[in-house]
């Protein structure tokens, strides 16, 4: 379906719809550029006009957008290229006519912009497509050649796009169907080129020599020269003489360049110039062999080329090795007849009727692979050497070389007789077997190299795509390809093999495209193994590209072979998007697929033998989660077939294996417990199995929990012990040892959140002794224990004594580190939740915990890490949410016991909803909604009940996406959205209780001074102020003054009157007050409410030397001067007084605001002295200490003070 937006602005070119959105504008710019460039008078300029270059840059920018979808340009390419080439052709003709004159008026660089635009077109769409629209008349040959010759005199010039464009133009002209000699005018007076010493003055000779010049140049010029030379030398009039000479020259060039300059140096490598010479010669050979139609003229050069292809001097240069691979395969293809390819295709692809026939067996018998023969084809003796070189390239360390060799072997095999093609297939298959150990059908790849496997699999995929894998070869190769799907070798802290697995998926994909009936029979025999392995990789591989490749291979088999069990159903579950997200693939998709019996056990087997031992910690953790999902589907199979092997690895010397095995045993132990509960006869599980599970901790050597990797091992053991505890296993005498392991884990591990969960389960299952409880508490009091003290604070949350609650409450408010305070707040929430679940939570305990967490909400600690107090505030909010969400009467009980605390807590929650940190604001919003809509407060005469009722009215329940007012533009409301959150919560300023209103306003002011959220907070307050009455009106129902604009001004005044030595709210209050006045949000306030704000600002600025705060005061003076005449007089007087401040920068700031007030806004009538006052304020260097400054200040005071006195009168 076409894009309606595009169709509105685009025209159709013929029957092809246009998707080039900017085509109209682009063609308009093209006409302007072409008109400017075709101006003959401008060709004498050294460069293009600036306007023309600007338009060209804009056009290039437009073209670069279509780099990924260049075919969108196709409907307009002819128009674009033809228009540009008409200008270039005219320029080239004129340049050719004048270049022989002593002083040529046409410059070389005038058309650089046009050539650059043509190069951009070649870059985006490809030179082969762009060349179709180049002019190619016989009359163009000599002008283009002469122009390129002249442009090549100075190769250091920046006009390389011009040379590239002329080179590919010449490559097109080299294909004209006339002898070059017939169009050679015999021009001999071309300017000399220093690099060329040829004595051949013919057009053909110079043409070849000019191409050689560019073969050693980096970049596009080398490619253009290679294409040009290949097409020139593939002509019939050059085949007899020039082609053999050039190939010999190329061989000598490569041989000479491959010799190191310093032969005495150790590991002497090639210089960059030598590499460029080699690459240029090889690139021409590649293009030349591809363009030639016969190898008849190469018989004498083939031995020389073979020697070059087998040289060892190119091992350090991947591009060179790739070019050698391309040259070898193209030369081999040139020496083989092309007719055998058709025979191979006929052999590999029988008729569609036979493919779709129900009698597959009869069709198979009619075309048995082992009986099929191809006609005798004469194979050159050199073919064995060519194939050997390509087979060796399959082991190369660079992917581009292996990929090129694999494609080359596939193309060559397609033209060889079937017997030789089978030998190649077997040779490629043998690469997989090198250095591989096979024991009882298991393939061990630990000693192999990933390069060889990757190259061999790529080659097999290419052979398969071309139908070269016969039935017997498939039976031998498919097991190795299946093994390649799980190929992975660990190298230290990383692994290799993802490219091998991706290549194996490519092989599986290509195998599905073999339509031979005999191949279908082989696939039918191996369908279950192939399907289960592909699905295991699709859901359990670490790399997303491998998972998607396996899914694509599975899809190809389902669509073409129809041999995979439950193919369509499984494919719908393991599609491209489902396997793209790692967690979803491991946990969700695998669980759904495992419901099919054919995939259940293979998935479990792959999970328990491969994935749980993965080197990546995240992958192992997801594997264990997947095991918890899949194990209940077949507990008997897990218990009898998988558990013994996993238990055998719990004491492995390899950390990843040991960690995965222990956590896997933990997951299985819970699964077995579920099965025990579901059976009435528990004796079905043998005592040996029980002992095997319970002895895991005892089988771990002590060094594994003390040396390197101890933290991971201990974390796995705590998971194992927590699983046993939750599953109800009888721990018995191991309780003491398990506690010691938990204690060691708290000391050793840095992240203990999961350990605390398991420790809580352990405490619930095995009551701790008094000594063990005391040890936990003592660890929280040892100052020298470092991070372990913070971990043990979390562990206290699993205890249940009143002293433990008192300890946590004291640590929330008085903990020495922010981590201790944060963990104490978290542990306090856990403690109260556990106490309530156990029926032990008293009103006193609850009150103490809420009081401590309320103190945690006031933690605003700051260090070099930033606002670390936010960690405590966030955790306090989350713990409060746990406490209040568990019982809807909690707020009622708190109000009855301590009404002031209840009001203060609600105010703190309101303040927290204005936090600058999104996650903190989300936690506060969640807590506020719990208090407003989940708590039931029944005391109708209490302040709390009245405040809650007002807040419910002012802050309605969070809208859901089904309602009509779901948020801005219909989106669901989120506290993480600052604009929506501030717009919603600012309405709560209308609450009548000051203990609720003031914290909320302080929070908005504090956030209003911070960027980038400040604009949302100030904007919300400004929009809210516009809805308020001008003065404090009286509401008849409540007989209380209604909150108005005067109240906002009064609150700002109150904040400015706080202790200026300790308060952190003064600077934000100055900023927000200034912004609100600038936005006009407070202009409706009563006149008498502004004087206290001015006096408060004056108090803040009194004898103040802090430049930042004083600058904010001066800025607020400037804003207050715009409010009223009285404030103008007072504010100007204050600004004038600060012109004598001892801090020089303050003087300049005061002068700037004074100039704005007097000369721009005219807040004070200065009469005829305005110009003089403006001159004094603007021209004096107030930031300097000089006599002139003092005189200017005295003059300014003398001019302004009387005017202020007149205004007062």
N, C-alpha and C positions, 0 to 999 in steps of 0.2 A: 504494500500500500504506500503510495507516495505521501510525502509530507505536505499537509495543506499550507503550511507557512511558506514552504518553498514554491509551491504551485501558484501562490498569490503573486509572487514577484518574478517568477521565472517563465521564460518562453521555451517552447519545444523546438528543437532543431531537427527537422525532418520528423521521423517517428520515434526519436530517442528523447525521452524526458530529460530535462536539465536539472541537475542538482548543484550546479555551480551558483551559489546564492549571490555572490558579488559580481556576476558576469556583466551586468549592465555598467556598474561603476568601473570595473576592470577594463572593459572595452573602451569606455570613455577616456580613461587614463592612457590606454594604449594609443588611441588616436592623438592625444596631446603629445605623448612622448615621440611617436613616429613623426609627427609634423615638425616638432622641434629638432629631431635628429636629422631629418631630411633637408634641412636648411643648408644649402651648399656653402653659404658664406660662413657658417659657424664651424666648418670642418677645419679651418685654420687655427681654431682655438686650441690651447694645450689640453683643456679639459671640457667636459660637458657643462652647460649652465647649471647653476645650483638648483633651480626649480625643476629642471629635467631629472637631476639625480634624486631629488626629493620624491618625485613621482615614481621613479624606478624603485626606490627603497620601499615605498608603500606597496607597489605591485609585488615585489619579492616577498614581503611580509604576508600578503594575501595568498600567494602560491604555497608558502611553507605550511600553511594550515592544512593543505590537501596532501601532505606527504604520506599519510596513512591511507588515504582513499584517492589516489591520483586519477583513477578512471572517471571521476566526476568531471574532470577537465576535458575529456575526449570530444564532446560535441563542439567545443570552441577552439581546439588546438589548431586546426587548419587555419582558421581566421587569425589567430594570434601569431602563429609562427610565420605564416605567409606575410603578414604585415611587417613583422620585424625583419624578415629576410629580404624583403624588397628594399628596405633602407640599407641593410648591410650589403646587398649585392650592388646597389648603386655606389655605395662608398668604396667597395673593393674595386670596382671598375675605374672609378676616378683616381683612387690611390695608385692603381697599376699604371694608369696613363701618365701620372706625374712623378712616379718614384725614380725615373731615370734622369730627371732634371737635376741640375746641381743643387738647387735649393727648392725642395719639394714643399709647396704651401700647405699640404694636407698633413696633419699631425697623426702620430701613431696612436695616441691615447684618447682621441676625441670620442670614439665609439665604445669606450670601456663600459659604460653603463648599459648599452644595448647588448654587448657580448655577455655581460654579467647576468642580464635578464634571461638570455638564451641558455646560459649554463644552468640557471635556477630551474628552467623548464626541463632540461635534461636530467637534473638531479631528482626532481619530483616525479616525472613521468618515465624517464629512461630514454637514453639517446636513440635506441632503436626505433621508438615510436616517433620521436621528434624529427628524426632524419627523413621520415616519409614526406614531410612538407618542405624540405630544403630544395632549392632549385638545382637542377642537375643537367644543364645543357653543356654541350661540348665547348662552347665559348666561355664557360665559367672556369675551365681547368687552369689555364695559365694565369689569369688574374688572381684566383684564390691561391695558387701555388706561390706566385711572386709575392703576394701580400704576406703569407705565412713566412716566407723566406726573409722578408724585411723585418717582420715582427720577431724573428729569431736571432737577429743580430745582437740584441741586448737581452739575454735571457734573465737578467736580474730585474727587469722591469716588473711592475705589479700587474700587468695585463695578461696574466696566465689564462683567465677565462676566454680571452680573445683567441689565444693560441689553441686552446682546447676546442673551441667552436670551429676554427678553421681546420683543425686536424680531422674531426669527424665529418666535416663537409668534404674534405678531400677523400675520406674513406668512401663516401658515396660516389664522388666523381671518378674514383678508381674503378668503378664497375661499369663505365660507359662501354657500349659494344663496338668500339673502334680501337684500332691499334694506337698506342700512345705515340708512336713515331709519326703517324699521319697528322697529329695535331701539334707536334713540336715545332714551334716557330724558330728555334735555334737561338733563343736569347742567351747571350753570354755575359752581359754586363750587369749581372746581379751583384749587390754588395757582398763583400767577402765575409765569411763566418769563420772565426778563429778556430773553432773546434773541428771544422771540416777541412780536410786536406786532399779531397778527391780531385782527380784530373779529368773525370768523366763529366763532360759538359752537356750531355743529353738530358732531356726532361726526365726520362725514366731513371737514369743514374742519380741525378740530383734528388729526385723524389725519394729514392731509397735512402740516400745519405742523410737527407733531412729527417726522415723518420728515425734513423739510428740516433740522431742527435738527441731526440726526446726520450729515448728508451731508458736513459739513466737519470731522468728527472723524476722526483717524487710527485705524487698526486695524480691528478686527472690527465696530465699531459702524457704520462707513460701509457695509460690505458688508451687514450685517443691515438697515439702513435702506433700502438700494437694493432689496433683494429684497422688503421689505415694501411700498414705494411702487409697485414695478412690478406686483405682484399686485393692489394696491388700485386702481391706475389702469387696469388692464386689465379691470376689471369693467364690465358694461354700464351700470350706473347712474351710473358716473363718466365714461363715454366722451364724452358730449356736451359737458360743461362743464369738468370738472376736468382731463381729460387735455390738451386744447389749452392751457388756462391753465398747466398745469404745464410743458409743453414750452416754451412761450414764456418762462416763468420760468427754466427751465434754460438756455435760449439767452441770456437777459439775464445770468444769473449767470456763465456762461462768458465772455461778451463783457466784462463789467465786471472780472472777475478777471484777464483776460488783458492788461489795460492795466497797464503798469509804473507803479509809484508815482513813481519819479524818471525822468521822460522826458528829462532833460538828461544823464543819466549815459551813458557809453559802454558798450555791451553790457549795457544795463539788463535784468536778469532778473526773474523772478517771485519773489515772496516765498513762503515755505512755506505760509502761510495761503491765498494765492491758488491755489496748486497743489492744495491739499486741496479747495477749493471746486470747482475745475474737475473734478478726478477724481471727486468725489462726484456732480456733475450728470451727467457722462458715464457713470458706472457705472449710474445709474438708467436712462438712455436705453438702454443696452445690454440690461439686463434687461427693460425695457418693450417694446422692439422684438421681443425674443424671445418675450414672453408674448402680444403682440397677435396677432389673427387676421386683421386687415385694416388697410390704410393709408388707408381712406376719410376718416378725420378728420384726416389729416396733410397734406393738399394745401397748406394755407396755410402750414404750418411748414417744408416741405421746402426752399424757397429759403433761409430763415434758417439751417437746419441745414447746408446746403451751404456757406454762407459760414463757418460755424464750423469745419467739417471741413477747410477749406482755409486756415486761419489759420497764420501762421508763428511764433506766439508760443510754441509748445510744443516747439521743437527741442531744448531742453536737458533734457527730462523724458520718459524712455522709457515710464514707465507711462501717462502721458497720451497719448502717440502710439499706444500699444497699444490703449488704450480707444477712441480715435478710429477705429482700424482695425476694432475689433469693432463699434462703432456703425454705421460705414458699411456693412459687409457684412450686418449684421442688418437694417438699414433696406432695403438692396437686396433681400434675400431676402423681406422683407415685401411688397415691391412686385411681386414676380414670382410667377406661379402655381406651385403645388407639383406640378401634374400633369405638367409637362414632365420632372421628374426621373425619373418612371417610364419615360417614353419614352426618356430618355437611357440608363437602365439596360438597357432592352430592346435598344436599339441596340448598346450596348457589350458585352452579354453574350448571345450566341445560346444556343440550347438545348444542354444537355449532350450530346445525341445528335450534334449537329453538331460539337461540339468533339472528340468521341472518334471521329468517323467517319474511316475510312481515306481516303475521297475528299475530302481537305481542299480540293483545287482547286475541286471543284463547290460546296462550301459557301462558299468564298470568292467565287465568281462570283455566288452567290445574294445576297450581302450586300456588294456593293462599297461601300467607304467613300465614294467620290466620287459615287455615285449615291443614297446614302441621304439622305432628306429627312425633316424633322420638320414637324408641322402648324404653321400660322401662329400665332404667339404675339405678342400686343401687348406691346411692350417700352417702358416709359416713357422719355421723353427724358432724364431725369436719370440713367439707368443708365450712360450713357457717362461722365458725371462721376464716378460712384461707382467704376466700374472703373478710371478714370484715377487716382483717389486711391490705390486699392489697388496699382496697378502702380507708382506712385511710392513707396509704402511698401516695396516689394521692395528698394529701394536703401538703406533705413534702416540706420543704424550699429549698431542693437541687434538681437540675434537674436530677442527675443520679439516685436518689431514685425514683422520680416520673416516670421516663422513664422505670426503671426496673419493677415497679409495674404495669404500663400500659401494658407492654408486658406480664407480668404474668397473668393479668386478661384476656387478649385476648386468651392466650393459654388454660387457664382453661375453659373459656366459650365455647371454641371449642369442649371440651369433655363432657360438661354437656348436659342434656336434653334440648330441645329447650325452654320449659317453664321456666326453671331456668335461661337459658341464656338470655331470654327476661327480667327477673327480674333484672339481672345484668345490662343490657342495660339501663333500666329505672333508676336504682340506680345511674349509672354514669351520666345520663342526669339530675338527681335531683341535682347533685353537681353544675351544672351550674346555677340552679335556687336559690341556697342558697344565702341569703342576696342580692337578686336582686329584684329591683322594676320594675313592668311592668305597664305602664300607656298608655292606648289607643294604644296598640301594640308596644310602644317604650320601649326598655329594657335599664334600667339605671343600670350601673355596678359600680357606684362610691363607693359603700360600700363593694364591693367584694375584694377578694385577688387574685392576679395574680397567686399564686401557685396553688390554687384549679382549676382555669380555665385552666391553662396549663396542669395539670395532667389529668383533665377530657377530654380535647380535645385529648391529646395523646392516652388516653385509647379508645376513640371513633374511632380514626384512626386505632388502632390495631383491634378493633372489626369489623370495616368496611372492613379492608383487609381480614379478615377471613369470610366475608359474614354473620355476625351475626346481622346486622341491617335490620330488616324487614320493610315492607312498612309503617305501622302505626308509627313505631318508627322514620322513616325518616321524616315523616310529622311533628313530634314533635321536632326533634332534629335539622333539617336543619336551621330553623330560629335562633336558638341559635348559631349555628356554623357561620352563616352569621354575627351575631352580634360580634362574636369573631374576625372576620376579621378586625374590626375597634376598637378593645379593646385597650384602653389607659387611664391610670390614672396618673395624675400629682402628683408628690411628691416634693414639693418645686420648685427648679430650674431644675428639671429633671422629667422624666416620666418613668413608668414601663408599660410593656405590649407587648414589641416587641416579646418576646418569645411566648406569647399567640397568637399573630397574625400569627406567623410562624407556630405554631401548628395547628391553624385553617386552614391555607393553606394546611397543611399535611392531615387534615381530608377531605378537599375538593378534594384533589388529590386521596385519598383512596376511596372516594365515587364513583369516576369515574370508579373504577375497579370492582364494583359490577355488575355482568352480569345478575342479575335477571330481567326478563321482568317486574315484578311489580315495581321494583326499577326504571326501565327506565320510567315507567309511572309517578312515583312521580317526577323524575327529569324533565320530560317534563312539568309538572305543575309549577315547580319552576325554570325553566331554565333561564328566563329573570332576576329574582332577583339574582340568583347565578352568572350569567354571568356578570351583571353590577357591582355587588359588587366586584367580583374578578378583573375586569378590573380597577375599581376605586382604589383598593389597589395596583394593579400592576403599576399604573402610579403616584399615589399621596402619597404613604407611604414614610416615612422618611428613613427607613432602606433599604439598597440595597438588603439584603438577603430576606427580606419580599417581596419586589417587584418581585424579581426573583422567589420566591416560589409561589406567586400568578400567575405569568405567567406560571409556570410549571403546576399548577393545572388546569388552563384554557386550556392549551395544552392537558392535559390528558382527559378532558371532550370532547374537540373537536374531539380527535382521537378515543375515545371509545364510547361516548354517542351520538355525532352528534346532540345535542339538542340546543346548544347555537346559537343565531342568528349571522349570518355573521362570523362563527367561524374561518374559514381558513383565511379570509381577515383580521380580527382583530388580529389573532395570528401572521401574518406576520409583523404587525406593532408593537406588544408588545412582541417581542421575548426576549430571554435571554440578548442579548447585548443592545437592545434598551432601556430596563428599567434599565440597570445597572448604567447608568450615570443619576444622579438625575435631573440635569437641562434639559437634553434631554427628560427624561420621563415626567416631569411636563409640559414643554412648547411645545415640538415638537410632541411627541407621542400622548399625550392627545388631541391635536388639530386635528390630523389626525383621531383618533378613534371617536371623537365627530361628525364627519361628517355622521356617521351612526345614524339614528333616534333613534334606540333602546338604544343607549348609550349616546346620547346627554344630555338629562335631568338628568339621574342618575349621570353622571360625574359632571355636574354643581351643583347638589344638594349636592353631597359629598364634592365638593370644598368649597361651601358656608356654609356648616353646620359643617364641621369637620376640613378641612385643613387650612382654613384661621384663625382659632382660635388656631392653634398648639402652643405649648409652645416654640418651637425653632424658633428664629427670621428668620434664613435663610429659613426655610420651609415656614413660612408665606409670606416672600417676593416672593418666587417662586410661591406660591399659587396665589398671586395677579397677577403676570405676566401671569400665566395660565388662570386666570379669564379674563384678557384683551384679550386673544386669543380666549377663548370659548364663552364669552358673546355675541359677534356679531352674533354667529350662531343661537341664540334664544333670542333676546332682550325682546320679550314679556314675555317669561317665567321668565326671570331674573327679569324684572320689577314688575311683578304681584305676583310671588310666592316666590322669594328669597330676594328681596330688603327690604320688610318690616321687615323680621326677622333680617337682618343684621343691619338695622337702630336701631332696638330695643336694640342692644348690644353695640352701640357706647359709652354709658355711663356706661358700665359694671365696677364693682369694680375690676375685674381681668385685670391686665395689658395686658396680651397676647390677651385676648378676645377683649379688647377695641382697642388695636393697630390694630389687624386684621380686626375688623369691620370698622374702619375709613378708612383704606387703601382699603378695598373692596368696600366701598361706592364710593371712589374716582375713582376706575376702572370702576364701573358700571355707574357713572355719565358721563364719557366720552362716554361709549357705548350708553347710551340713547341720548346723543347729536348727535351722528352719525345717529341714527334712526330719530331724529327730522329733520335733514337736508334732509334725503331721502324721507320724506313725505311732501306733499304740505299743508296738514291741520295739523298744529301743535297743534290744540286744542284737538287732540285725547289723549294727555297726560294730565291727570287731574291736577288741581292746587294743590290738596292734595299731589300728588306725588312730584311735584316741591317743595312745601313747606317742605316736609319730607327730601328732599336732602339738601336744603339750610339751614335747621335748625340744621344740625349736629354740627357745631361749637358752636352754642348757647346752645346746650344740654350738653356740657361737663362742669362738675363742676369745679370751680376754683382750688380746691385742687389737681385735677389730673394734672394740668400743673404747679404746684408749689412744690409738695412733691415728694416722691420716684417714679421713673418711669416717671418723667415729660419730660425727653428728648425723650423717645420713643413716648409718646403721642403727643408732639409738632412736632416731625418728621412726624408722621402720619397726623396731621392736615395740615402741609405744603404741603404734597402730595395731600391731599384733596383739598386745596385751589388752588394749581397749576393745578390740573385736571379741576376744575371749570373754571379757567381762560382760559385754552387751549380749553375747549369745548364751550366757549362762553356763559356760564350761566350769567344771570343778577345778579351781586352781590349787586349793589345799595348802600344802606346805610351801608352795612357791610364792606365797604372798609377800614374804619378806624380800625375796630376791627381786620380785617385780617392782616393789616400792623403791629398792635401791637403784634399779634401772631408770625408773621415772625421775628419781632425784638426780642421777647423773645426766639424764637428758636435759633437765631444766638448767643444769650448770653448763652443759656443752653447747646446746643448740641455740642459735640466735633467734630463730622464728619458732615460737612455741604455741601459737594459737591452736593448731591441731593437736598438739601434745596435751594441752589443757582439756580439750574435749575428751580425749582418751583417758586422761587421769581422772576426770569426773566420773566416767563410767567405771573405772577401777575402784574409786572410792565408794560408789553405790553398791558394787558387787562385793567388795571386801572391806569391811569396816577397818579404818586405820586404828592402830594402837595409840594410846596417849603419847608415847615416846615419838612415834612417827609424826603425829600432829605437831608436837613441839619442835621437831626438826624443821618442818616446813616453816613455822613461824619464825624460828631463829634465823633462817636464811634470809628473811625479809629485813632483819635488823643488823646484818653485818655490812658495814659500810665499805669494806674492802672487797666485796664479792663481785663488784662490777655489774655487768649486764645480767648475771644470774639472779641478782636480787630483784631486778625488774620481772624476771620470769617467775620467781616464786611468789611475787605479789599476785600474779594471775592465778597461781595454784591455790591461794588462800580462798578464792571464790568457791572452791569445791568443798570447803570445810563448813561446819555448822554450829560452832560455839559462839556465844555472845562476845567473847573476847576477840574472836576473829572479825566480827562486824565492827567492833570499836577500832581495831587495828586498821581496817580498810578505810573507815571514815576519817581517821587521823591522817592517813597517807594521801587521801584525795586533796586535802587542804594544805598539808605540811610536808609532802614528799620532797626529798632533796633534789630530785631530777624530774623533768617533765615526763619522762618515760614511766617513772614510778607512779606519778599522779594519774597518768592516762590509764595504766594497767589497773590501778586501784579502782578507778571509776568503772572500768569494765568488769572487774571482779565483784564489785559491789552489786551491779545489776544481776550477775549470775548468782551471787549469794542469796539475794532476796527472792529470785525466781525459784531457786531450789528450796528455800525455806518455806515459801508459800505452797509449793507442790507437796512438801512433807508435812504441812499443817503446823509449822513451827514459827511462822512469821507473826510476831506480835505488833501491836500498834506502835510500841516504843521503838522496836527495831526499824519499822517502816519509816517512822518520823526521822530517826537518826540518819538513815540512808538518804532520804530525800533532802535533808538539810545539808549533808556532805556534798551531794551532787549539785545542789544549788550553789554551794561555794565553788564547785568546779566550773560552773558556768561563768564565773567572774575571773577565770584564769586568762590573763592576757600577756603571758610571758613572751619575751622576744630575745633571741640570741642570733648568732651568725647564720643560723639556718632559716631565720625569718620568724613568722608568727607561730612558734611552737605551742603556744597556749591553745591554739585552735584544736590541737590533738585532744587536749583534755576536755575542751568544750564540746567537741563532737562526740566523744565517748560518753560524756555525762548526759548529753541529750539522748543517745541511744540506750543507755541504761535506764534513764527515766521512762523512756517509751516502753521498755520491757516491764518495768514495775507497774505503770499505769495501765498498759494494755491487758495485763493479766487479770485485773479486777476493776469493774466499773465503779466500785464504791471507794476507791483509794482517795480520790480528791475530796470526797465527802468527809472521810475520816480525818484527812489532813486539815481540812477547814475547821472541823470541830475541835481538834487538838491545838492547832496553831494557825489562826486565821491570817495573821500577818505574813507568815511563811507562804501560805497558799497564794496570797495576793502578790507577794514579791516574786514567787516562782512563775506565776503567769506573766508578770511584767518581764522577767528575764527571757521567757520563751518568745514573747513578742519582739523583744530587742534582737534575739538571735535570728528571727526571720528576715532581718535586714543585713545579715552578714555578707561580707564581700566574697567569701569562698562558697562556691556552688554546693558542694557536698554538705557543708555545715548548714546552709540555708535549707536544703532538702530535709535534713534531719530535724531541724527546728519546725519546719512546716508540718512534718508528720506528727511531731509531738503536739503542736497546737491543735491539729485536727482531732487527735485523741482526746485532749482536754475538752474541746468544745462539743464533740459529737459522740463520744463514747463514754464519757464520765457523767454520772447522775448526781447532781448536787441539789438537795431538796430543801435546804434552809432558805426560805423565800425572803427573809429579812436581812440576810447577810450581804456584805459588800461583794463577796465572791460570786454569789448567785446573780446579783445585778450586773456585775461586770461580764459574766459569761453570757447572759442574755443579750446584753448590748453587742458583744463581740459576735455572737451568732447572727445578729441582725446586720452588723456592719461587714462581717467577713463570711459570706455564705459558704455553704459546703462546696468542696472542690467539685467542679463540673466534670461530668464524664463525656466521652466522645459521642454519646447518643443524644445528648441534649442540644438544643439549638444554640446555646451560648457556651460552647465548649472551649472557647478561648479565642485568641486572635486568629482571624481567618479560618475559624472552624477547627483549629488545632486543639488538642487536649492540653489543659493547663498543667504546668510543671513549675515547682518551686525552683528548679535549676535555671529557669528563664528569668533573668533579673528584671527585665521590663515588666513582664506579667506579674512576677512576685511582688514588686514594689507597688505596682498599680493596685493590686488586691489588698495588701496589708496596710497601705497608707490610710485607708478609710477607717481603720481602727483608732486613728487619732481623735475621732469624735467621741470616744468613750469618756464618761464623766469622771472616772476615778483617776486622779493624777498619778497614783502609783503604777498604773497601767500605761498611761499616756506618755509620761516622761521617759521611761526606758525605751519605748518605741521611737520617740522623737530623737533621742540621743543616738540610737542605732542608725536612723536615717541620716542624721547629720554626719556621723562618723563615716558612713559609706559614701555620702555625697561628696566628700573631699577626695575620694580615691578614684583613680582612672583604671579601667575605662567604665566602671560601673557607676561612677558619680553622676554622670548625666542622666541615668535612669532614675536614681534616687531623687535628685533635685527636680527632675521633670515631673516625677510623681507628686512631690510635695507642692510644686507650683500648680499643677492641674487640680490638685485637691484644694488649694487655697482659693482658687477661683470659684469654687462651689460654696465657700463659707460666707456668712454675713459679715458686714463691714465692722460692726461693733458688737459688744457683748449683749445681745438681746436676751430676753427672758422667755423661757418655755413655760407655758401655763401648767402643763401637766406635772412637771418636776419642780418648778419654782427655783431652778438653778440656772446660773449663767451658761449660755451655750458657747461651746468652743468656736472661736472665730479667728479672723486674721490677726486681731490684737493678741490673741493667745500665742500665735506663732512668733510674733515679735517679742513677746514677753519671755517665751521659752528660750529664744536665742540670747536675750539679755541675761537670763539666769545662767546659761552655759558659759557666757563670757565672764561672769562674776565668780566663777569657781577659782580655787587656789591656782594661781598662774605658775607656781613653782612645781606642782605635782600633776596638775590636770593635763590630760592628753586630748581633751575635747575642745580646747580654746581655738587652736588652728583650724580644725574642721568647721567650727561654728563661724569663724570669720569668713571662711571660703564660701560656705553655704549661704550665709546672710548676704554676701556680696552678689552671688549668682541669683538669688531670689529677687533681689532689688533690681538687678539688670534685666531680668525677665519680666518685671512688672507684676510679680505675683503678690507683693505686699503693699501695693500702692493704696489699697482700700482700707488700710489700718488707720485708726484714729491718730490725729496729729500728736496728741500728748503721749502716745506710746513710743514715739521715735526718740524722744529726748533721753529716756533711760538707756536705750540701745547705744546712743552716742556716748553717754557718760561711761557706760561699761567699756566701750572701745577705747575711750580716753584713759580709763584705769589700766587696761591691758598695756597700752603703749607708754604709760608713765615710766620714765627712767629705764626703758627697755633697750637693751643693746643687741638682742638676738635679731640678726638681719631678716630672717625669713618671716618670723611672726610680725615684726614691725612693718615689713613690706605689705603684709596682708592687712594690717591696720590702716595703712595709708591708702590702699586700694579701696577699703571699705569707706574711708572718709570721702574718697572721690565719688562713690556711689551714693552715699548719704547726702552729698551736696545737691543731688538731683531731685530729692524728695520734696523739700519745702524751702521757703526763703530763710526761715530761722535756722534750719539745719545747714543750708548753704553757707550762711555767715559763720556758724560754728565750725563746720568742716574746713572751710577755707582758712580760717584762723589757725586751726590745728596743723594744716599742711604748711602754712607759712612759718609756723613755729619750728617745724622739723627741717626747714631749710638750713638751720644752724646746728643740726645734729652732728655729733663728733664722728659718726660713721659716714664716710664719704659717699658710699653707694646709696645710703638712705637719703642724703640730700638730693641726689639725682632722681631717685624714685619720687620724692615729694615734689620736685620741680615738674616732673612729667605729669603727675596728677593735677597739680595746680594749673599748669598750662591748659589741660583738658577742661578743667572746671571753669576757668576764667575766659579763655580765648576761643574755645570751641563751643561749649555749652552756654557760656555767658550767665552763670548762676548768680553773679554779683554785678551790678551796674557800675562799671569803672569809668564811664563817660569818655572823655577825650584821651584818657591815659591808656586806653586799651592797646594801642600800637606799641607804646613804650614798654608797657608791662609784658606784652608778648615778646618783644625783642630781648628784654632782660632775661626772661625765663628760658627762652629757646637758645640764645646765643652764648650764654654763660656756661663755662665748664664747671658745673657744680661738683663734679667728682674730684676736683683738685683743690689743694689748700694754697691760696694765693691772696694777695691784697685785692686783686680785681674781683675775686669772688665776694670778699667782705663788702666792698663798695657796692657791688650789684645787689647784695642782700639788703644793705641799708637803703638803697634807692627803692628797691621793691617794697620793703616794709613801709617806707614813707608814702608810696603811692597807694598801697592796698589798705593799710590800717584805717585811714580816714574814711574810705568808702564803706568799710565794715561798720564803723561807728555811725555813719549816716543811715545805713540800713537799720541799725538798732533803734535809732531815733524815729 
